[in-house]
Structure formats: C-alpha cells, structure tokens
C-alpha cells in the first residue's frame, strides 16, 4: 500500500521507509516478535511482567531518542525502534488485561478512541497523515505516538478475537489476513492511500500476534508448539537480514546523493 511520489529533498530526508513489500514483511515479523518476545522474557526467561516492562521501556526510550536524533531514515535504528515498540505495546495491553483486570472489549475500545484522537490532532495540526514527509520533529512525534497506539490496539484486538470471541489462533490469523488482503485490494482499485495504509498497519498487528500465538503455543492449546524462544529467534534473524539489506541500500543511495 504505497503511492508514487516525485523525488525531492523532503522525501530524501524522510525519517520513515516507503511502504514497499519489504516494509510489510518486516513489519509483520516485528509484530510477531513483539508478541513472542514479550512472552519469552516475562515467562520463559523468568523476568516477570514488571521487570520486563521496565527494561523494555528504557530500551524503547533509548531507541526512540536515537531515532529522533537521526537526520534521515536509518533502517537499523528505525526497525530497532519498531521491534521495541511492538514489545512495549504488547506489555501495555497485558498489564491492562492481566494486571488490572480490564476487559479486552474495554481496552480495544479505549485504544481505538485514543488512536482516533491522535490522528485527529495530527491532521488538525499538520493537515496530513501521510508517511511520505515525516521530516520534522513534531510530525515524527505524532507518527511514533500513533505507532505505539496501533501496537497496543492490535494486541488487544487480536486477543479479543482469538480468546474472548473464541476464533482461536488459526482462524484469528486467517481472519486478519483476509482483512489485510481486502484493504490491499481496496488500495489497488483506487482507495485512499493514506487511509488504506493506516488500516493495513493496524491490522498487521493482530495478524502478527495471532501468527505468533499459533506458532508458539502448545499443540494441546491449538498452536504448533514451536515455543517463544525459537519463534522469536527465527523471526529476529530474518528481520536482521532484511534490515541489513535495507541499510546497505540506503548507504549506497546516500553516497550517490553526496557525490551529485
């Protein structure tokens, strides 16, 4: 879900990547790692929810600080931040559901309202929600606020569908995957690029979470029994490989621009 744009200085300085196929593959994998990684650290590694939340929040703050300090899109910094946002977004929803007893219906509704509010203020101030010109500090703060909220919302919506509504992991992944396909089809036939992008971005979170649960949960619980550690390691490896390729591509393009 991308649009063609005319190259310009502002596009070259854009702080976020273009929504290419590689972007969506990495993003979905990041959402899965957010689900499996949070479970692994809190449960399998024995850190518990409180320590995991504290450590991941500090790491996210550090990564976000680096992201805000960069002058243009830097793949390894950007995607490190997305992975950590994914983990923290999962932990926020888990805190509300498991720690505070907030129902998934309530948390899904609350995050939807908060996200709508962020988009409303963002559009009111900037007159656009496009990701093609995120090159000012204010736009970037709006962008990352929305991203964090989409991950928390997606986690709540995914858990709501697979657990509270009883779809299960397989049908949850199929359902959200179908919605993503419909959104892509809508964009292909001329749907608004900005709207379809954000719908797709929101939907990839519950899709990735459902996929993560399907892969990690025991077969007796409807999963494939791969475990959180191996699933996280596999997906992180693929993410690193794709990000390395993206980093080399950006470095080459930057060198070419400097020569010109």
Number of C-alpha atoms within 10 A of each C-alpha: 23 17 13 7 8 6 8 9 9 14 20 16 17 21 26 21 19 18 16 11 11 14 15 16 14 22 22 22 24 29 32 30 29 29 29 29 26 28 26 23 20 17 14 14 12 12 14 15 18 12 13 22 22 12 13 18 18 13 17 21 15 13 21 21 13 14 23 18 10 14 12 20 21 20 23 17 18 20 22 20 22 24 24 26 30 32 30 26 28 28 26 20 25 22 16 16 17 12 12 10 10 14 15 23 14 13 20 20 15 14 20 18 13 15 20 14 13 17 18 14 13 19 14 11 12 12 10 14 19 16 21 21 18 23 20 14 12 12 20 19 15 19 19 15 15 20 20 21 22 27 30 29 30 29 33 30 27 30 27 20 23 21 14 14 11 12 17 20 27 17 16 27 25 15 18 22 20 14 17 20 13 14 20 19 14 15 19 14 8 8 15 13 17 18 15 21 21 19 16 21 21 22 25 29 31 33 28 28 33 31 27 29 31 24 23 25 18 14 12 8 13 15 20 17 16 17 20 24 17 14 21 24 14 13 20 19 12 14 23 15 13 17 22 14 12 18 17 12 13 16 14 12 13 14 11 10 10 8 7 6
